[in-house]
Amino acid sequence: MRGKRWRRSDVRADPDYLLIYISFSNTIVHRIYCIRGREMEKISSTVSKPIMYGLLLLFVCTGLFTRADAAEIHADLILFNGQVVTVDNSVLEKIRARAYKVKKMTAQFPIYQNGAIAIKGKEIVAVGTSTEIVKDWQGPKTKTLDLNGKVVIPDLIGSERMARWAPLRSYFEHGVICPNGSDYPVTTHNPWMGIYFMLTREIQAQERQSFGTDKDEYPDETVGISEALISACAMGPYSTFAENWKGSIKKGHVADLVILDIKDIFDLERNPKLLWEMENKIVATLVDGEIRYQRNLNH
């Protein structure tokens, strides 16, 4: 299969972007490969010459325009001269493979000490040293922000999202079972603080005010004391398939009870600040029907 019948043609659109390698006879193209970098991808194995020429023209134009477009790509914004803490999520594979060992004062992902971030639109397009990023991505219209040695990390839950976080009223009214918990030891184990949050959403109210949003955009998501108790007492057992024997004061349920030194449960809704004092208002607790804690009921 050698001789005049077989010819080889190399069309190089650009050494950095595209190489087309074609092996063909007089009428049929037998193989078309696209090479990008060091990888070769087989595109087709048997196509006619007209199709081949069309593909060839397309690939050549693609390579030429790729380089032309690349010359016009500049960042909209460059953050530079700071410590860029990438928290590159490729480290998760190491954790999943049980190959990760905790090392304090050490990061197992890249941290650029004199780092920079190139941003175009809403996306990061490059991360590296300040010298590299400014050289490769700064254009005549690129805005820059000197970090002056400050630290940059990925976004956490900011003001806008905090204002939307845990829309409890919407959960109740749209059929969502939302058990209340403390997330201890990340937060306090005190269950009354969770109830206080449900009644006041104090943090979210502060976030709405600081973010300058109106109530229509971030509607009221507080609930009453009855909904807070449904979430704290009944929804937890429901979520663990234990709703038939605990979580309510009803026949057949286990007698796990708390006696409170208040006259009306709705006092907690009228004055949520009372929830900060609940440790002093617990008169007795019962577990499995036995009194485990008690102080003077007449106090």
Secondary structure, 3 states (H helix, E strand, C coil): CCCCCCEEEEEEEECCCEEEEEEECCCEEEEEEEEECCEEEEEECCEEHHHHHHHHHHHHHHHHHHHHHHHHCCCCEEEEEEEEECCCCCHHHHHHCCCCCCCCCCCCCCEEEEEEEEEECCEEEEEEEHHHHHHHHCCCCCEEEECCCCEECCCCCCHHHHHHCCCHHHHHHCCCCCCCCCCCCCCCCCHHHHHHHHHHCHHHHHHHHHHCCCCCCCCCCCCCHHHHHHHHHHHHHHHCCCCCCCCCCCCCCCCCEEEECCCCCCHHHHCHHHHHHHHHHEEEEEECCEEEEECCCCC
